[in-house]
């Protein structure tokens, strides 16, 4: 599976059960990057994509991390990914480039066994700069 997440400077995902931030341009980028591919997420995340063009490729399930197969995309916002670490083939991290309060963090350590293969910046609708990093197993 391929994980996709938006994180702050401390790898934070959520605070008190709520996403730290959201951005229309980021959603469009995700849907464009993975156009035509299965994009898994839970109901909480699907709500923010509901009106976006390309949202028809989204599959919603609370246990999406266990349902997703090889090469399928999983957008994570409010769940731990540690339990599926062995199945992860690639990681797309979108950095807000800010530090927000957080109590749930992206918990797949990328320091060991992962290689940064792409880094790109683009302007968002609510963030001046969003940084995309793509990691693959080394």
WOGICOR-V864915 format. One record per backbone hydrogen bond with DSSP energy under -0.5 kcal/mol. CO is the residue of the C=O (numbers start at 1). NH is the residue of the N-H. E is the energy in kcal/mol with one decimal. If there is no record, write none. Layout:
co	nh	e
CO	NH	E
CO	NH	E
//
This chain:
co	nh	e
1	3	-0.5
1	89	-3.4
1	90	-1.1
2	74	-3.1
3	92	-3.2
4	76	-2.9
5	7	-0.5
5	94	-3.0
7	96	-2.8
8	11	-2.0
11	106	-3.1
12	8	-1.3
13	20	-1.5
14	103	-2.8
14	104	-1.6
15	18	-1.3
18	15	-2.5
23	27	-2.0
24	28	-2.3
25	29	-2.4
26	30	-2.4
27	31	-2.5
28	32	-2.2
29	33	-3.0
30	34	-1.9
32	35	-1.4
34	37	-2.2
38	40	-0.6
38	73	-2.0
39	59	-2.7
40	75	-2.8
41	61	-1.9
42	46	-2.3
43	47	-1.6
45	48	-1.1
45	49	-0.7
46	49	-0.9
46	50	-0.9
49	52	-2.1
52	55	-1.7
54	57	-1.5
55	58	-1.8
57	39	-2.0
59	41	-1.8
61	64	-1.3
63	66	-1.5
63	67	-1.5
64	68	-2.3
69	72	-2.0
72	2	-2.9
73	40	-3.6
74	4	-2.6
74	76	-0.6
76	6	-0.5
81	84	-1.6
82	85	-1.3
84	87	-1.7
84	88	-0.7
85	88	-1.0
89	137	-1.1
90	3	-2.4
91	93	-0.6
91	135	-2.9
92	5	-2.2
92	94	-0.5
93	95	-0.6
93	133	-2.7
94	7	-2.6
95	131	-1.8
98	9	-2.8
98	100	-0.6
104	13	-3.5
104	14	-1.5
105	107	-0.5
107	109	-0.7
111	113	-0.5
113	138	-2.4
115	117	-0.6
115	136	-2.3
118	134	-2.3
120	132	-3.6
122	130	-2.8
127	124	-2.4
130	122	-2.2
130	132	-0.5
131	95	-3.4
132	120	-2.3
133	93	-3.0
134	117	-3.1
134	118	-1.2
135	91	-2.3
136	115	-3.3
//
